Amino acid sequence: MERKRIKLVPNKAMKETLYEMMGNREVEYVICFENQEDETERQRKLKALSEKRKRPIKCVTNYKQYESIAEASRALGLDPGAISRVLKGKQKTTHGYVFKYM
């Protein structure tokens, strides 16, 4: 299979035209961004947002602190949704663990 680098094809008609221009050969499309810096900026913003969403929590049962719900769920083998429900007060415990926001 031939590999070509192209810009994002906005609609099906243009994609078909491009296919005809390539001589009706099967082509693997690799999407390139106009400006690579824009994509890097997007990734930086997404990372900052994910960092912002992390809230440290404390397990009252075993006195350990965790950086996020995800970290606590991985360490203890619990469902992150259940930990979230305990933190919101919708549930008292999950598998005997009690959690609080720090």
N, C-alpha and C positions, 0 to 999 in steps of 0.2 A: 504494500500500500504506500502510495506516495504521500509525503508530508509537506503541506504548504502553510505558510504563515500569512494570515489575512486579517483585515480589520473586521469588526463585528458586522455581520450582514443583517440589516434591519428588518427585512421582510422576505417572504417565501419567493416572490417574483425575482428579487435580486439574487437570491441564492440559486435559483434555477438558471438565471443568466450567467452567473459565475460558473456554474457546473458546465454549461455549454461552452464557455470560453476556455475551460480546462480540457476540452476535447472529450467530454462525456466520460472521463476517467474517474474512478473512485478516489476521492481525495479525503484525507483526514484534516479537518479544519482545526487550526490552532488559533484561538482568539488572542489578538494582540491589543493592548491598550494604546490609545493615541499617545498618552504621556505616562510613562512608567512611574513618574513621581506622584501622579494623581492616585495610582493604585497603592503606592507605599503610604501615602497620606490617609487613604481609606483604612488600610490595615492598622495604622497607628491609632486612628480614632476608635476603631472597634476594640482594640486591646485596652485603650483607656477606659472605654465604657464597661468592659467586662471587669476591669480592676475596680471601677467605681461601684459596681453592683455587689462586690464581695463585702460582706459584713462579718466581722469576727464573732464567733459564738463560743459559749462555754458549756461543757457538759457538767451539770451539777452532780451527777451520779459518780463520775470517776475523776472529777476536778481537772479535766484536761481542757485546754483551749485550742480552738481550730480556727483557721483563717476564713473558712467559708463552710456552707452547708455541704457542698460537694466533697470537700476534704474530710469532713466528719463522717459522711456516708461511706466513703471509701475506707476510712480507717476502722470503722465499726461494723461495716457490712450491712448498713441499714438503707432503707429507701429514703432518698432525699426529700420526697414529698411528705413523708411521715415526720421527718425532722422539722420541716417547714410548718406543718400543722401544729406541732408542739410549740414552736416559737411564736406562732400567731395566737395560741391559746385555744385552738379548736379541739385539741387533744391534750391529755395530761402527760402521757408518756408514750414512748415507742420502744417496745421490747425491754422495758424497765429503765430506759434512759430518759432523763429530764434535761432539757436544753434551755438556755437563756441567751439573749443578745448581750454583748458586753457594752 
